[in-house]
């Protein structure tokens, strides 16, 4: 059970249902009770964030961190890719747009968000104050950056799960041209 408590925070069903496209044998990995619970969800409906957070905790215990990365990639494809593909042209569009993506699929009061702390050619530093497991959100970033042709490595320096006030993710890429920068100004 997640420690995060915010009764106003809701997430789209498509974010929760991404797990069904991620694991090959849902009943074996998630268990019959979770599979039945997920079958009742609708992609376009809103659900308490606790549903997703509890699922993420269960999945990381059963399938490991890699399964959360894959779920994040699938979540981007299911919840954001079609809607954002015309708008996302560079890594800058992804990194400066991650907060809007988050708020598209999450609603409520004091639900956290994303901030770009540094943005240089092939390098960025993001701070997140969302309750989602970092591996899930890394997967979202990996897939979104892949979509614009800006492959990257994500390194997490600080995390709330290890006692930090916020999570910080450093993004490093060999891409340093307009495919990275787009129309966004540098920020150091």
N, C-alpha and C positions, 0 to 999 in steps of 0.2 A: 504494500500500500504506500502510495506517494505521501511525502511529508507536506508537499505544497497544498495549501488550502486557500481557494478563492472561489466561492460559490457563484460568482458572476462570470467566470472564465469558461467559455465554450469553444469547441473546435468543430470544424466540418467533418462529417462522416467520411468523406473521401480520404482524409488524413489517417483516420483510424483503419479504414479498410485497405490501405496500401499494404498492410501486413499480409493480406490474403494473396496478393500478387508476388510477394517476396519469398515466402516459405513454400517449399515444394510439397511437404506433407503436413498441412496445418494441424490435423488432429494429433499427429505424433509430437509435433513441436509445441503447439499451443494447448492441446488438450481439448476434449470434446465440449467442455463447458464454455471455453472461450469461442470456439467455432460456432456454437449455437448462438451465443450472445452477439457475435459479429454478423450473423445472418439476418438479424433483426434490424441492422443499421441501414440507413439510406445515405448515399454519397453526398447529397445536397442538403441534408438536415444538420442541425446543430446538436452537439452532445456535450455533457460536462467534461472538462479537461481531464478529470480524474480517470475517465475511461481510457483515454490514450496513455496517460502516465502509468497507470497500473499495467496496461498491456506492454508498454516499453520495458518496465521492470521485469515482467514475466519473460519477455522475449530475450532480454540480455542474459538472464539466468539460464535459459534453455538453449539459446542459439548463439550467444556471445555477441561481442561488440560488432563484429562483421555483419551480423544479421541486421543490426540497427542502421549501419551504413547503407546496406542494400535497401532497407525499408525507406530511408530518407531519399535515396535516388528514385525509388518508385513513387514516393509521395510527391516529389517534384513533377514527375511525368503525369501523375493522375490529377493533381490539384492546380498546377501552375503552367506547365509547358505550353499547352495549346493556347491558353489565354495570353501568355506573355511572349511567345516566340516572335511576333512582329516587333515588340518593344525592346527585347534583349539583343543588343548587337555587340556588346563588349563586356569584359570582366567588370569594368566600372559600373555598367548598367546593373549587373547582378549584385555587386557588393553594395552599391548605394540603394538598390531596390529590395534587398532582403527584408528590411523592416516592413515595407509595404506588402510583400508576399506574406510575411508572418501575420500582419493585421488583416489580410484578406481571408485567411483561414482560421483566425482566432479572434474572438470578440469578448468584451467584458471590461471591467474597471481594473486598473493597475495590473495589467497582464504582462508587463515587461516589453522588451523590444530589442532592437539592434542599433548600433552606432558605429560608424566608420571612424576609427581613431587615427589611422595613417593610410595614405594611398599614394604609392610611388610606382614607377614602372616595374612590373613583375613582383610587387610586394604590397601587402596591405595588412592592417591589423584591425580586427573587429571586436567589439565588446557586445556580449549578449546578456540580457537579464531575463530571459524566458525560462519557464520551468522545464522545458523539453530536454531530454538527454542529449548531450553534446554530439554523440555519434550520429544520432538521427539528423541533426541539423548540419553536421559535416556532410552527410550523404546528400542532403538537399543542395548544399553549395557545390559539391563535386559535380553533380548532374547538371546544375544550372551553368556552371563554368564550362563543362564539356559541351553543352548545347551551343555556346558562343565560340567554341574553338580555343578556349584559354585553359588548357589543362593545368592543374596546380597541385601542390602539396599543401596540406593543412596541418599545422602544428598547434597544439593547444598548450599555452603556457600557464594559464591559471584556470581553475574550475571551482564552482561553488561546492561540488561534491568533495573537494579536498580542503574546504574552509575559506576559499576566497569570496570576496563580496560579489564578484561577477566573473563570468567566463570570458576569456580572451582567446581568440583564434587568429593565428598568423597564417596568411596565405602567401605562398611563394610560387612563382611561375617563371619559366624561361621566356614566356611571352611578354614583351616589353613595348610593343608598338601600339597602334590604334586599336588592335584587337583587345588589348588590355585596357588602355586609357579611355577610349571612346571620346566623349566630349566632356569628361569630368576633370576638374582641376586637381593638381597634385596637392597632397595634404601630408605634412611631415610633423 
